[in-house]
Amino acid sequence: KYGKYSFSGMTHTEETKAKIGEKNSKTQKGSGNSQFGTCWVHSLIEQKNKKINKDELETFISNGWVKGRKMKF
């Protein structure tokens, strides 16, 4: 089902987990993080969520949006 090189049913060793964590801790900080400079806003009227740049936040708030992500409307 998953092919010849599937990782299904296998686990990483503690040493490997530590190596992955160390690499991610360096690359996921600041501008290396894919979410850097963004935030979620939601509108109860439109019942929508949007991920926006933080420099657009005040514009959205002044148009009735609320900071944060709402999972259920």
PyMOL CGO cylinders between C-alpha atoms (Angstrom):
from pymol import cmd
from pymol.cgo import CYLINDER

trace = [
    CYLINDER, 0.00, 0.00, 0.00, 2.75, 2.50, 0.94, 0.3, 1, 1, 1, 1, 1, 1,
    CYLINDER, 2.75, 2.50, 0.94, 5.45, 1.28, -1.41, 0.3, 1, 1, 1, 1, 1, 1,
    CYLINDER, 5.45, 1.28, -1.41, 8.83, -0.32, -1.02, 0.3, 1, 1, 1, 1, 1, 1,
    CYLINDER, 8.83, -0.32, -1.02, 10.39, 2.40, 1.18, 0.3, 1, 1, 1, 1, 1, 1,
    CYLINDER, 10.39, 2.40, 1.18, 7.52, 3.07, 3.59, 0.3, 1, 1, 1, 1, 1, 1,
    CYLINDER, 7.52, 3.07, 3.59, 8.28, 4.19, 7.18, 0.3, 1, 1, 1, 1, 1, 1,
    CYLINDER, 8.28, 4.19, 7.18, 4.93, 2.77, 8.29, 0.3, 1, 1, 1, 1, 1, 1,
    CYLINDER, 4.93, 2.77, 8.29, 5.23, 0.73, 11.50, 0.3, 1, 1, 1, 1, 1, 1,
    CYLINDER, 5.23, 0.73, 11.50, 8.74, 1.99, 12.25, 0.3, 1, 1, 1, 1, 1, 1,
    CYLINDER, 8.74, 1.99, 12.25, 9.94, 4.55, 14.80, 0.3, 1, 1, 1, 1, 1, 1,
    CYLINDER, 9.94, 4.55, 14.80, 12.89, 6.91, 15.16, 0.3, 1, 1, 1, 1, 1, 1,
    CYLINDER, 12.89, 6.91, 15.16, 15.49, 6.21, 17.84, 0.3, 1, 1, 1, 1, 1, 1,
    CYLINDER, 15.49, 6.21, 17.84, 15.89, 8.71, 20.66, 0.3, 1, 1, 1, 1, 1, 1,
    CYLINDER, 15.89, 8.71, 20.66, 19.25, 9.75, 19.16, 0.3, 1, 1, 1, 1, 1, 1,
    CYLINDER, 19.25, 9.75, 19.16, 17.61, 10.47, 15.79, 0.3, 1, 1, 1, 1, 1, 1,
    CYLINDER, 17.61, 10.47, 15.79, 14.79, 12.42, 17.46, 0.3, 1, 1, 1, 1, 1, 1,
    CYLINDER, 14.79, 12.42, 17.46, 17.38, 14.57, 19.25, 0.3, 1, 1, 1, 1, 1, 1,
    CYLINDER, 17.38, 14.57, 19.25, 19.21, 15.26, 15.98, 0.3, 1, 1, 1, 1, 1, 1,
    CYLINDER, 19.21, 15.26, 15.98, 15.97, 16.25, 14.23, 0.3, 1, 1, 1, 1, 1, 1,
    CYLINDER, 15.97, 16.25, 14.23, 15.02, 18.50, 17.15, 0.3, 1, 1, 1, 1, 1, 1,
    CYLINDER, 15.02, 18.50, 17.15, 18.40, 20.21, 17.15, 0.3, 1, 1, 1, 1, 1, 1,
    CYLINDER, 18.40, 20.21, 17.15, 18.25, 20.91, 13.40, 0.3, 1, 1, 1, 1, 1, 1,
    CYLINDER, 18.25, 20.91, 13.40, 14.68, 22.21, 13.61, 0.3, 1, 1, 1, 1, 1, 1,
    CYLINDER, 14.68, 22.21, 13.61, 15.47, 24.46, 16.57, 0.3, 1, 1, 1, 1, 1, 1,
    CYLINDER, 15.47, 24.46, 16.57, 17.99, 26.31, 14.40, 0.3, 1, 1, 1, 1, 1, 1,
    CYLINDER, 17.99, 26.31, 14.40, 16.02, 26.55, 11.15, 0.3, 1, 1, 1, 1, 1, 1,
    CYLINDER, 16.02, 26.55, 11.15, 12.56, 27.24, 12.59, 0.3, 1, 1, 1, 1, 1, 1,
    CYLINDER, 12.56, 27.24, 12.59, 13.47, 30.41, 14.53, 0.3, 1, 1, 1, 1, 1, 1,
    CYLINDER, 13.47, 30.41, 14.53, 12.64, 33.92, 13.33, 0.3, 1, 1, 1, 1, 1, 1,
    CYLINDER, 12.64, 33.92, 13.33, 12.39, 34.41, 9.59, 0.3, 1, 1, 1, 1, 1, 1,
    CYLINDER, 12.39, 34.41, 9.59, 13.20, 30.72, 9.00, 0.3, 1, 1, 1, 1, 1, 1,
    CYLINDER, 13.20, 30.72, 9.00, 9.79, 29.82, 10.36, 0.3, 1, 1, 1, 1, 1, 1,
    CYLINDER, 9.79, 29.82, 10.36, 7.14, 29.63, 7.62, 0.3, 1, 1, 1, 1, 1, 1,
    CYLINDER, 7.14, 29.63, 7.62, 4.64, 31.39, 9.93, 0.3, 1, 1, 1, 1, 1, 1,
    CYLINDER, 4.64, 31.39, 9.93, 6.97, 34.30, 10.73, 0.3, 1, 1, 1, 1, 1, 1,
    CYLINDER, 6.97, 34.30, 10.73, 5.30, 37.71, 10.37, 0.3, 1, 1, 1, 1, 1, 1,
    CYLINDER, 5.30, 37.71, 10.37, 1.77, 36.34, 10.05, 0.3, 1, 1, 1, 1, 1, 1,
    CYLINDER, 1.77, 36.34, 10.05, -1.23, 35.92, 12.32, 0.3, 1, 1, 1, 1, 1, 1,
    CYLINDER, -1.23, 35.92, 12.32, -4.76, 34.55, 12.16, 0.3, 1, 1, 1, 1, 1, 1,
    CYLINDER, -4.76, 34.55, 12.16, -7.90, 36.68, 12.17, 0.3, 1, 1, 1, 1, 1, 1,
    CYLINDER, -7.90, 36.68, 12.17, -11.55, 35.66, 11.98, 0.3, 1, 1, 1, 1, 1, 1,
    CYLINDER, -11.55, 35.66, 11.98, -14.86, 37.28, 11.17, 0.3, 1, 1, 1, 1, 1, 1,
    CYLINDER, -14.86, 37.28, 11.17, -18.02, 36.18, 12.96, 0.3, 1, 1, 1, 1, 1, 1,
    CYLINDER, -18.02, 36.18, 12.96, -20.14, 37.93, 10.31, 0.3, 1, 1, 1, 1, 1, 1,
    CYLINDER, -20.14, 37.93, 10.31, -18.47, 36.21, 7.34, 0.3, 1, 1, 1, 1, 1, 1,
    CYLINDER, -18.47, 36.21, 7.34, -17.69, 33.08, 9.39, 0.3, 1, 1, 1, 1, 1, 1,
    CYLINDER, -17.69, 33.08, 9.39, -14.18, 32.90, 7.92, 0.3, 1, 1, 1, 1, 1, 1,
    CYLINDER, -14.18, 32.90, 7.92, -10.59, 32.58, 9.09, 0.3, 1, 1, 1, 1, 1, 1,
    CYLINDER, -10.59, 32.58, 9.09, -7.66, 34.20, 7.30, 0.3, 1, 1, 1, 1, 1, 1,
    CYLINDER, -7.66, 34.20, 7.30, -3.92, 34.10, 7.82, 0.3, 1, 1, 1, 1, 1, 1,
    CYLINDER, -3.92, 34.10, 7.82, -2.60, 37.60, 7.16, 0.3, 1, 1, 1, 1, 1, 1,
    CYLINDER, -2.60, 37.60, 7.16, 0.64, 39.56, 7.42, 0.3, 1, 1, 1, 1, 1, 1,
    CYLINDER, 0.64, 39.56, 7.42, 0.95, 41.29, 10.79, 0.3, 1, 1, 1, 1, 1, 1,
    CYLINDER, 0.95, 41.29, 10.79, 1.31, 44.67, 9.09, 0.3, 1, 1, 1, 1, 1, 1,
    CYLINDER, 1.31, 44.67, 9.09, -2.30, 44.25, 7.82, 0.3, 1, 1, 1, 1, 1, 1,
    CYLINDER, -2.30, 44.25, 7.82, -3.70, 43.48, 11.29, 0.3, 1, 1, 1, 1, 1, 1,
    CYLINDER, -3.70, 43.48, 11.29, -4.92, 46.98, 12.16, 0.3, 1, 1, 1, 1, 1, 1,
    CYLINDER, -4.92, 46.98, 12.16, -6.78, 47.23, 8.84, 0.3, 1, 1, 1, 1, 1, 1,
    CYLINDER, -6.78, 47.23, 8.84, -8.61, 43.96, 9.45, 0.3, 1, 1, 1, 1, 1, 1,
    CYLINDER, -8.61, 43.96, 9.45, -9.44, 44.85, 13.07, 0.3, 1, 1, 1, 1, 1, 1,
    CYLINDER, -9.44, 44.85, 13.07, -10.86, 48.22, 11.99, 0.3, 1, 1, 1, 1, 1, 1,
    CYLINDER, -10.86, 48.22, 11.99, -13.08, 46.33, 9.51, 0.3, 1, 1, 1, 1, 1, 1,
    CYLINDER, -13.08, 46.33, 9.51, -14.61, 44.14, 12.23, 0.3, 1, 1, 1, 1, 1, 1,
    CYLINDER, -14.61, 44.14, 12.23, -12.25, 41.15, 12.20, 0.3, 1, 1, 1, 1, 1, 1,
    CYLINDER, -12.25, 41.15, 12.20, -10.93, 39.70, 15.48, 0.3, 1, 1, 1, 1, 1, 1,
    CYLINDER, -10.93, 39.70, 15.48, -7.36, 38.51, 16.11, 0.3, 1, 1, 1, 1, 1, 1,
    CYLINDER, -7.36, 38.51, 16.11, -7.15, 34.74, 16.55, 0.3, 1, 1, 1, 1, 1, 1,
    CYLINDER, -7.15, 34.74, 16.55, -8.43, 31.67, 14.76, 0.3, 1, 1, 1, 1, 1, 1,
    CYLINDER, -8.43, 31.67, 14.76, -11.90, 30.35, 15.47, 0.3, 1, 1, 1, 1, 1, 1,
    CYLINDER, -11.90, 30.35, 15.47, -12.19, 26.67, 14.67, 0.3, 1, 1, 1, 1, 1, 1,
    CYLINDER, -12.19, 26.67, 14.67, -16.01, 26.37, 14.85, 0.3, 1, 1, 1, 1, 1, 1,
    CYLINDER, -16.01, 26.37, 14.85, -18.59, 28.97, 13.90, 0.3, 1, 1, 1, 1, 1, 1,
]
cmd.load_cgo(trace, "trace")
